[in-house]
Amino acid sequence: MTDSLASLPFEQLLSRVRACTLCAENLPYGPRPVIQMAESARILVVGQAPGRRVHETGLPFNDPSGDRLRQWMGIGREPFYDERQLAILPMGFCYPGSGKNGDLPPRPECAQAWRSALLQRLPNVAMTLVIGQYAHNWHLANPAGTVTANVQNWRAYWPAQMPMPHPSPRNNLWLRRNPWFEAEVVPALQQRIAGLLNVC
């Protein structure tokens, strides 16, 4: 399938992704793929999967996780939602539903069907924010096994990639236990983002 997708015009590929129903029978709220991208994007944000609020609005990271992520990046909503500069391509494109401990993992069908073809259409990306376990396992070379270890090893991936914890409020305990992230990593991230987006 990937070979046939490679020959599609970009807008046609996006239309097919947004109409995807591959795992509809496993989605309690039905399919609604949520991605943001243009071939000119300089930054790629790779999250896990949309939450329920994102599913309802169709806008990626339109929730408290997004508020914290934008704070970490040092930017507001306008540059964040400028697809010409910033692409958002989660590991799963649709809200997978919730379980006992929060949202369920991203469905694997998205990555298998679409990910390689979409990443090939982002030739100008200079930095990828790799957020959470599933994104780490797909995007990082030789991930260390835990999110904490990968984030601690961020300099090994810099400046092309930045392994990050999930910005969800559920991670407040992690942030309290790992104050070095916001003290050391976030300032470096903000400086890099500002340079790529030409924001002050």
FENNOR-V681512 format. One record per residue. N is the residue number from 1. D_CENTER is the distance of its C-alpha to the mean C-alpha in Angstrom with 2 decimals. Layout:
# FENNOR-V681512
N:D_CENTER, N:D_CENTER
This chain:
# FENNOR-V681512
1:23.02, 2:20.76, 3:23.92, 4:24.80, 5:21.39, 6:21.72, 7:24.76, 8:23.39, 9:23.14, 10:19.65, 11:20.24, 12:21.75, 13:18.80, 14:16.52, 15:19.34, 16:19.55, 17:15.90, 18:16.31, 19:19.60, 20:18.47, 21:20.37, 22:20.16, 23:19.63, 24:21.21, 25:23.84, 26:21.43, 27:19.64, 28:21.84, 29:20.83, 30:20.68, 31:18.12, 32:16.15, 33:13.20, 34:10.80, 35:9.06, 36:9.90, 37:11.28, 38:14.58, 39:16.16, 40:16.97, 41:13.52, 42:13.83, 43:10.41, 44:7.10, 45:3.86, 46:2.01, 47:2.71, 48:6.24, 49:7.93, 50:9.44, 51:12.30, 52:15.78, 53:15.94, 54:13.00, 55:14.85, 56:17.99, 57:17.04, 58:14.74, 59:12.77, 60:9.04, 61:8.99, 62:12.74, 63:13.83, 64:14.85, 65:11.48, 66:10.51, 67:13.96, 68:13.61, 69:10.38, 70:12.37, 71:15.34, 72:13.95, 73:13.07, 74:16.52, 75:15.90, 76:16.71, 77:15.51, 78:17.29, 79:15.56, 80:12.08, 81:12.92, 82:14.78, 83:13.32, 84:15.92, 85:14.33, 86:10.58, 87:8.40, 88:5.32, 89:5.07, 90:4.24, 91:7.01, 92:9.30, 93:9.87, 94:12.56, 95:13.52, 96:15.21, 97:17.70, 98:18.73, 99:20.85, 100:23.10, 101:20.56, 102:17.79, 103:15.42, 104:15.92, 105:13.67, 106:11.56, 107:14.25, 108:14.76, 109:16.21, 110:13.14, 111:12.39, 112:16.16, 113:16.94, 114:14.49, 115:11.97, 116:14.64, 117:16.11, 118:13.10, 119:12.22, 120:15.96, 121:15.83, 122:13.87, 123:16.83, 124:16.56, 125:13.31, 126:14.74, 127:11.92, 128:8.52, 129:6.83, 130:6.43, 131:6.09, 132:8.79, 133:11.37, 134:10.22, 135:7.54, 136:10.46, 137:12.93, 138:11.64, 139:10.79, 140:13.28, 141:16.93, 142:19.10, 143:16.88, 144:19.34, 145:19.06, 146:17.74, 147:14.75, 148:17.46, 149:19.03, 150:15.98, 151:15.27, 152:19.03, 153:19.03, 154:16.54, 155:19.37, 156:19.64, 157:16.37, 158:16.99, 159:16.74, 160:14.64, 161:11.95, 162:11.34, 163:10.88, 164:10.23, 165:11.28, 166:9.69, 167:11.04, 168:12.78, 169:16.54, 170:17.18, 171:16.37, 172:19.20, 173:21.49, 174:19.27, 175:19.14, 176:22.91, 177:23.52, 178:21.53, 179:22.54, 180:22.17, 181:18.39, 182:18.96, 183:22.27, 184:21.45, 185:17.80, 186:16.71, 187:19.63, 188:18.84, 189:15.25, 190:16.77, 191:19.42, 192:17.22, 193:15.07, 194:18.45, 195:19.89, 196:17.32, 197:17.35, 198:21.05, 199:20.87, 200:23.38
